[in-house]
Amino acid sequence: MKKILLGVLAIGFIILAIFLFNLGQRPDRDYPSFPLDPENNAATVHDSIPLRDVVGTGNNWDGVITIFDPNTYKIIKKISALPDREERFNEIYSGFKRRLAAGFIREFIGEGNDQLVDDMFTSNDGRYIYASRPSFADVVALDVNSGEIVWRTPVDGLRTDHSAISPDGKIFLVSASTARKVHAIDVETGKIVGEFESGDQPHENTYSEDGKRIYHASIGKVFVSSPSLDFLKGDRWLQIVDAETYEVIRRVDMKEKLEEAGYELMDRAIRPMAITKDEKFAYLQISLFHGFFEYDIENDRITRKLDLPTPQDLAPGDHLLNSGHHGIALSGNDSTICVAGTMDGYIAMVDRATFEYSTIKLSDDPKEAKPYWATSSKDGTKSYVSISGLDKVMVVDYATREVVAEVPVGNHPQRVRNGQLRLK
């Protein structure tokens, strides 16, 4: 019996060793590249060149940022977020810990792909794009005209995630998702000038309209799906943070609030959120839930729930990183909510007052389209929804609830952000 047990353990060890070896290998694949133009750098871009409204989309699996015009929906430019790609990959694959971390991110979070540009924002002067690069565990400032990296800031831990930029354009927030913290980076220098504690897997960051507060959520270990293993997912909180001191003003365990309102759910993690301009209400997507909840910020309580259609039966393990729906935005007048129905293959447009809704079907197979983010246009009349499975961004008119444009972008678009650039 002892020999059998030792044999089983030996076989198990061999299988584990083979698995870890394969996990730590660099995939053989090509990425889009664009020539650098050092002579056309930011210093050569005069203030007389006007700022141009743009929309930027981060394509996470090919490391490309696609920039398009918010009026014509024509592609203006594509920029590689990876001009230092070989240096970074060599760095990763020169050490055992980093290569295993990169392999884990690739296989269990990136669906077999390295995560190369998660989030990005333009600078106020229109000369740079700041981008978080999850698999490289860093943030970079890219010169939008030359394509060069101006500064690079590694974060604590092994991965970056969602970001935000302060309304005055001076601070770039980034979630250090394995370090239980959010860094505040000075965009002029690339230096980390502040931080605040988060829960497990810090995720969403949103500034208030006046820039005084940060709304932040941690989502826990999303590679654990079973409700019976909920205790393994760790701390999942909604936090309201002072944007000047980075002190946590309020920390909320949303499971407690959901139970107080009579809702028994599998999870407590807040995914994307949309907050009204007066900061009285937030609309929260919750892990494994198909729909959203209305949270009264002033009175710290859940007030309403909207269940949205589920065209297929899904077990918890069938959900992508615990996402039921991932992407929510409010129209400019706060009257309509746009929802990315990630696991259900549709976009939902919801009347905020009545919760009456309509849906826009994106594909015959609900899992094919995988809408992944929603951002309202600068004027608040339209919503940009990244359709990550179909490599495009759909533009939906809030008033008519109809798609008015489709913009082909890159491989697996995720975050979509408004901005302004000075382009030579």
C-alpha positions in Angstrom: 0.0 0.0 0.0 2.9 2.4 0.9 4.5 1.7 -2.5 1.2 2.5 -4.3 0.8 5.7 -2.4 4.4 6.8 -3.1 3.8 5.9 -6.8 0.7 8.0 -7.0 2.5 10.9 -5.3 5.4 10.6 -7.7 3.1 10.6 -10.7 1.2 13.6 -9.3 4.5 15.4 -8.8 5.6 14.7 -12.4 2.2 15.9 -13.8 2.5 19.1 -11.7 6.1 19.7 -12.8 5.0 19.3 -16.5 2.1 21.6 -15.9 4.2 24.3 -14.3 6.9 23.9 -17.0 4.4 24.4 -19.8 2.7 27.3 -17.9 6.0 29.1 -17.7 6.8 28.9 -21.4 6.6 32.0 -23.6 4.0 31.5 -26.4 5.2 31.7 -30.0 3.1 34.5 -31.5 3.4 37.8 -33.4 2.1 41.1 -32.3 1.3 44.2 -34.4 4.2 46.6 -34.5 4.3 50.3 -35.6 7.5 52.2 -36.5 8.8 54.7 -33.9 9.4 58.3 -35.0 11.7 59.9 -32.4 12.0 63.1 -34.4 8.3 63.6 -34.1 8.2 63.5 -30.3 6.1 65.6 -27.8 8.7 68.4 -27.7 8.1 69.1 -31.4 4.3 69.3 -31.0 3.5 73.1 -30.7 0.6 74.3 -28.6 -0.8 75.9 -31.9 -1.7 72.3 -33.0 -5.3 72.1 -31.7 -6.5 69.5 -29.3 -8.7 67.0 -31.1 -11.5 65.0 -29.4 -10.8 61.3 -29.7 -12.0 57.9 -28.3 -9.3 55.4 -27.3 -9.8 51.6 -27.0 -7.3 49.3 -25.4 -7.0 46.0 -27.2 -5.7 43.7 -24.4 -4.6 40.7 -26.4 -2.5 42.4 -29.1 -1.3 45.4 -27.0 -2.6 48.0 -29.4 -4.5 51.2 -28.6 -7.0 52.2 -31.3 -7.9 55.8 -31.6 -11.1 56.9 -33.5 -13.0 60.1 -34.1 -16.1 60.4 -31.9 -18.1 62.1 -34.8 -17.2 60.2 -37.9 -16.1 57.0 -36.1 -13.2 56.7 -38.5 -9.9 55.2 -37.2 -7.4 58.0 -36.7 -4.4 56.1 -35.5 -3.2 52.9 -33.9 -0.4 52.9 -31.3 1.5 49.9 -29.9 1.5 49.9 -26.1 4.5 47.5 -26.4 7.5 49.3 -28.0 9.6 47.6 -25.3 8.0 44.2 -25.8 11.1 42.1 -26.2 12.8 43.7 -23.2 9.8 43.0 -21.0 9.3 39.5 -22.1 13.0 38.7 -21.6 12.6 40.2 -18.1 9.6 37.9 -17.4 11.1 34.7 -18.7 14.5 35.2 -17.0 13.0 34.4 -13.6 10.9 31.5 -12.2 8.4 33.6 -10.2 7.7 36.1 -13.0 7.3 33.5 -15.7 4.8 31.5 -13.6 2.9 34.6 -12.7 2.8 35.6 -16.4 1.6 32.1 -17.3 -1.1 32.2 -14.7 -2.3 35.5 -15.9 -2.3 34.3 -19.5 -4.1 31.0 -18.9 -6.5 31.7 -16.1 -7.3 35.4 -16.7 -6.4 36.1 -20.3 -8.1 33.0 -21.8 -4.8 31.9 -23.2 -3.5 35.3 -24.0 -1.0 37.7 -22.3 -2.8 40.8 -21.1 -1.0 43.7 -22.6 -3.1 46.9 -22.4 -6.0 46.9 -19.9 -6.7 50.6 -19.5 -5.6 53.9 -20.9 -6.2 57.7 -20.7 -4.9 60.7 -22.6 -2.9 63.5 -21.0 -4.5 66.9 -20.6 -2.0 68.5 -23.0 -2.8 65.8 -25.6 0.7 64.6 -26.1 0.7 61.3 -24.2 -1.3 58.2 -23.4 -1.0 56.6 -20.0 -1.6 52.8 -20.1 -1.7 49.9 -17.6 -0.1 46.7 -18.9 -1.3 43.7 -16.7 1.2 41.0 -17.7 4.1 43.5 -17.5 2.9 44.7 -14.1 3.5 48.3 -15.0 2.2 51.6 -16.3 3.7 53.5 -19.2 3.5 57.0 -20.7 3.4 56.7 -24.5 4.3 59.7 -26.7 1.3 59.6 -29.0 3.2 61.0 -32.0 6.6 59.3 -31.8 5.2 56.0 -30.2 8.1 56.0 -27.7 7.8 55.3 -24.0 8.5 58.4 -22.0 8.4 56.8 -18.5 7.7 53.4 -17.1 6.5 52.6 -13.6 6.4 49.1 -12.2 3.8 48.5 -9.6 3.9 46.4 -6.4 2.9 42.8 -7.0 2.6 41.0 -10.3 -0.2 42.6 -12.2 -1.9 45.9 -13.0 -5.6 46.4 -13.8 -8.2 49.1 -14.0 -7.1 52.7 -13.9 -8.5 56.3 -13.6 -7.2 59.7 -14.2 -8.0 62.7 -12.0 -10.2 65.4 -13.5 -7.2 67.8 -13.4 -5.1 65.3 -15.3 -2.3 65.2 -12.7 -2.8 61.8 -11.1 -3.1 58.4 -12.8 -4.6 55.7 -10.5 -3.9 52.1 -11.1 -4.9 48.9 -9.2 -2.0 46.7 -8.3 -4.2 43.7 -8.3 -2.0 41.2 -6.4 -0.7 43.7 -3.9 -4.1 44.8 -2.3 -3.5 48.4 -3.1 -4.0 51.2 -5.5 -1.1 53.4 -6.6 -1.4 57.1 -7.4 1.2 58.1 -10.1 2.3 61.6 -10.9 1.9 61.9 -14.7 4.7 64.4 -15.0 7.3 62.2 -13.5 5.9 58.7 -13.4 6.6 58.6 -9.7 4.2 56.9 -7.2 3.2 59.7 -4.9 0.4 58.0 -2.9 -1.6 54.8 -2.4 -4.4 53.3 -0.5 -5.2 49.9 0.8 -7.7 47.7 -1.0 -9.1 44.2 -0.6 -8.2 41.2 -2.6 -7.7 41.9 -6.3 -8.3 45.7 -6.4 -10.3 46.5 -9.6 -12.5 49.4 -10.5 -11.5 53.1 -9.9 -13.8 56.1 -10.5 -13.3 59.7 -9.6 -16.2 61.9 -8.5 -17.1 64.7 -10.9 -15.3 67.3 -8.7 -12.2 65.1 -8.3 -12.4 65.0 -4.5 -13.4 61.4 -4.0 -12.4 58.0 -5.5 -14.9 55.2 -5.7 -13.1 51.9 -5.7 -14.0 48.2 -5.6 -12.0 45.0 -5.1 -13.3 41.8 -6.7 -11.5 38.9 -4.9 -10.0 35.9 -6.5 -12.2 35.6 -9.6 -10.5 32.4 -10.8 -12.5 30.7 -7.9 -16.1 30.3 -9.0 -17.9 27.8 -6.7 -20.1 29.5 -4.1 -19.1 26.8 -1.6 -15.5 28.1 -1.9 -16.5 31.8 -1.4 -14.3 32.0 1.7 -11.3 31.6 -0.6 -12.0 34.7 -2.7 -10.9 37.1 0.1 -12.0 40.6 1.0 -14.3 42.3 -1.5 -15.2 45.9 -0.6 -16.6 49.1 -2.0 -14.5 52.0 -0.8 -14.9 55.7 -0.9 -11.5 57.4 -0.7 -10.3 61.0 -0.2 -8.6 61.8 -3.4 -6.1 64.2 -1.8 -5.0 62.3 1.3 -5.9 58.7 0.1 -7.6 58.0 3.4 -10.5 55.6 3.2 -13.7 57.5 4.1 -16.0 54.5 3.9 -15.6 50.8 3.4 -18.6 48.7 2.6 -19.1 44.9 2.5 -21.8 44.9 -0.1 -23.0 41.4 0.9 -24.2 42.9 4.2 -26.1 45.6 2.4 -27.6 43.1 -0.1 -28.8 40.8 2.8 -30.2 43.8 4.6 -32.3 44.6 1.5 -33.5 40.9 1.3 -31.2 39.8 -1.5 -29.4 36.5 -1.0 -26.6 36.3 -3.6 -23.6 34.1 -4.3 -21.1 36.9 -4.2 -20.4 40.4 -2.9 -17.9 41.7 -5.4 -18.7 44.8 -7.3 -17.6 44.8 -10.9 -18.0 48.0 -13.0 -20.1 50.7 -11.4 -21.9 53.9 -12.7 -22.3 56.8 -10.3 -24.8 59.7 -10.8 -23.3 63.2 -11.1 -24.7 64.3 -7.8 -23.2 61.1 -6.1 -26.5 60.2 -4.6 -26.8 56.8 -6.3 -24.5 54.1 -7.7 -25.5 51.3 -10.1 -23.5 48.2 -9.3 -22.8 45.1 -11.2 -22.1 42.2 -8.9 -20.1 39.0 -9.7 -22.2 36.2 -11.1 -25.3 38.4 -11.4 -27.0 39.2 -14.6 -28.3 42.7 -14.0 -27.4 45.4 -11.5 -28.4 46.9 -8.1 -29.1 50.5 -7.2 -27.2 51.7 -4.1 -28.2 54.8 -2.2 -24.8 56.3 -1.4 -26.1 58.9 1.0 -28.1 56.4 3.1 -25.7 53.5 2.6 -28.3 51.0 1.5 -29.5 49.0 -1.5 -32.7 50.4 -2.9 -33.6 48.5 -6.1 -32.6 45.5 -8.2 -32.9 44.8 -11.9 -32.8 41.2 -13.2 -31.9 41.2 -16.9 -32.5 38.3 -19.3 -30.4 35.2 -19.3 -30.7 33.4 -22.6 -28.8 30.3 -21.5 -28.3 28.4 -18.2 -24.9 29.0 -16.8 -23.3 27.4 -13.8 -21.0 29.6 -11.7 -17.9 28.0 -13.4 -19.3 28.9 -16.8 -18.9 32.6 -16.1 -15.8 34.5 -17.4 -13.9 35.5 -14.3 -17.1 35.6 -12.3 -18.6 38.2 -14.6 -22.3 38.0 -15.3 -22.4 41.5 -16.8 -19.2 43.6 -17.0 -19.7 47.2 -18.2 -22.2 49.9 -17.2 -22.6 53.6 -18.0 -25.0 56.5 -17.4 -26.1 58.9 -20.1 -25.1 62.5 -19.7 -28.4 63.5 -18.1 -28.3 60.4 -15.8 -31.6 59.2 -17.2 -30.5 56.0 -19.1 -28.2 53.2 -18.1 -26.3 51.2 -20.7 -25.3 47.7 -19.7 -22.8 45.3 -21.3 -24.4 41.9 -21.0 -21.1 40.1 -21.1 -22.2 36.4 -20.7 -25.5 37.0 -22.4 -24.4 38.5 -25.7 -26.5 41.7 -25.7 -26.4 45.4 -24.8 -29.3 46.5 -22.5 -30.6 50.1 -22.4 -32.5 50.8 -19.2 -34.7 53.7 -18.1 -33.2 54.8 -14.8 -36.5 56.0 -13.3 -38.7 52.9 -14.2 -36.1 50.2 -14.9 -37.9 49.5 -18.2 -35.4 48.1 -20.6 -34.7 46.9 -24.2 -31.9 44.8 -25.4 -29.7 44.8 -28.5 -28.7 41.2 -29.6 -25.1 41.0 -30.7 -24.7 37.4 -31.8 -26.6 34.1 -32.2 -24.3 32.4 -29.6 -24.6 34.5 -26.4 -21.0 33.7 -25.6 -19.5 34.8 -28.9 -19.9 38.6 -28.6 -18.7 39.1 -25.0 -19.5 42.8 -24.5 -17.0 43.9 -21.9 -17.2 47.7 -21.2 -19.4 50.7 -21.6 -18.4 54.4 -21.6 -20.6 57.3 -22.4 -19.5 59.8 -25.1 -18.1 63.2 -24.0 -21.5 64.9 -24.7 -23.4 62.1 -22.9 -25.7 61.3 -25.9 -24.2 57.9 -26.8 -22.5 54.9 -25.3 -19.4 53.1 -26.6 -19.6 49.4 -25.8 -16.5 47.2 -26.4 -17.5 43.9 -28.0 -14.4 41.9 -27.0 -15.3 38.7 -28.8 -15.9 40.4 -32.1 -13.1 42.9 -31.9 -15.2 46.0 -32.4 -16.8 48.9 -30.5 -20.5 49.6 -30.9 -21.9 53.1 -30.6 -25.4 53.2 -29.2 -27.6 56.3 -29.2 -29.2 56.8 -25.7 -32.3 58.5 -27.1 -33.2 55.9 -29.8 -31.6 52.9 -28.1 -30.2 51.9 -31.5 -26.7 51.1 -32.8 -25.5 54.1 -34.9 -22.0 52.8 -35.7 -19.6 49.9 -35.4 -15.9 50.5 -35.2 -13.5 47.7 -36.0 -10.6 47.9 -33.5 -8.1 45.3 -32.4 -7.8 41.9 -30.6 -10.1 41.8 -27.5 -11.0 45.5 -26.9 -11.7 46.2 -23.2 -11.6 49.7 -21.8 -12.9 52.6 -23.9 -12.1 56.1 -22.8 -12.8 59.7 -24.1 -9.8 62.0 -24.5 -8.1 64.7 -26.5 -4.9 64.5 -28.5 -2.6 66.8 -30.4 -1.7 64.8 -33.5 0.9 66.0 -36.0 
